Amino acid sequence: MQYKNVTAAKFKNIALVAHDNMKPALMNWCMTHKDKLNRHTLYATGTTGALLKNKAELKVTPLISGPLGGDQQIGALITEQKIDMLIFFWDPLEAQPHDPDVKALLRLAAVWNIPVACNQSTADLLITSILFDQEYPKSIPDYSSYLEKRT
């Protein structure tokens, strides 16, 4: 696979997602880091987005519910390079009816080399990183030759 170097933006587009049992933990985490998060553009799926907007008073671009396609909406935004970071508090002990969508979302985050936090400890490390509020270099897949062959 070919890769190209890009610069991650200073102001990030951050996707926030939580399974039902993890919504309170994500809500608490977001309220703790509200000032930092509000400097960036936030996206969230369904109920999580409504909770973050109404209770945590964060400026959030709402998407549809994860099981109804919200996870796939975030995945599409990742492939369009419109999401720079994914904070996804998922419940590892509860089977989810949309597990294939969750797996696909995490796969796209790995393919496009964006930081992902699946729990509070990792989210804490990301938000306290000196790179959180700075530009930084990273590599992403370069599909230009593949796309040229298709036309």
Secondary structure in CASP SS format (residue, H / E / C, confidence):
PFRMAT SS
TARGET T0000
AUTHOR 0000-0000-0000
METHOD secondary structure of the structure
MODEL  1
M C 1.00
Q C 1.00
Y E 1.00
K E 1.00
N E 1.00
V E 1.00
T E 1.00
A E 1.00
A C 1.00
K C 1.00
F C 1.00
K C 1.00
N E 1.00
I E 1.00
A E 1.00
L E 1.00
V E 1.00
A E 1.00
H C 1.00
D H 1.00
N H 1.00
M H 1.00
K H 1.00
P H 1.00
A H 1.00
L H 1.00
M H 1.00
N H 1.00
W H 1.00
C H 1.00
M H 1.00
T H 1.00
H C 1.00
K H 1.00
D H 1.00
K H 1.00
L H 1.00
N C 1.00
R C 1.00
H C 1.00
T E 1.00
L E 1.00
Y E 1.00
A E 1.00
T C 1.00
G H 1.00
T H 1.00
T H 1.00
G H 1.00
A H 1.00
L H 1.00
L H 1.00
K H 1.00
N H 1.00
K C 1.00
A C 1.00
E C 1.00
L C 1.00
K C 1.00
V E 1.00
T E 1.00
P E 1.00
L C 1.00
I C 1.00
S C 1.00
G H 1.00
P H 1.00
L H 1.00
G C 1.00
G H 1.00
D H 1.00
Q H 1.00
Q H 1.00
I H 1.00
G H 1.00
A H 1.00
L H 1.00
I H 1.00
T H 1.00
E C 1.00
Q C 1.00
K C 1.00
I C 1.00
D C 1.00
M E 1.00
L E 1.00
I E 1.00
F E 1.00
F E 1.00
W C 1.00
D C 1.00
P C 1.00
L C 1.00
E C 1.00
A C 1.00
Q C 1.00
P C 1.00
H C 1.00
D H 1.00
P H 1.00
D H 1.00
V H 1.00
K H 1.00
A H 1.00
L H 1.00
L H 1.00
R H 1.00
L H 1.00
A H 1.00
A H 1.00
V H 1.00
W C 1.00
N C 1.00
I C 1.00
P C 1.00
V E 1.00
A E 1.00
C C 1.00
N C 1.00
Q H 1.00
S H 1.00
T H 1.00
A H 1.00
D H 1.00
L H 1.00
L H 1.00
I H 1.00
T C 1.00
S C 1.00
I C 1.00
L C 1.00
F C 1.00
D C 1.00
Q C 1.00
E C 1.00
Y E 1.00
P E 1.00
K E 1.00
S E 1.00
I E 1.00
P E 1.00
D C 1.00
Y C 1.00
S H 1.00
S H 1.00
Y H 1.00
L H 1.00
E H 1.00
K H 1.00
R H 1.00
T C 1.00
END
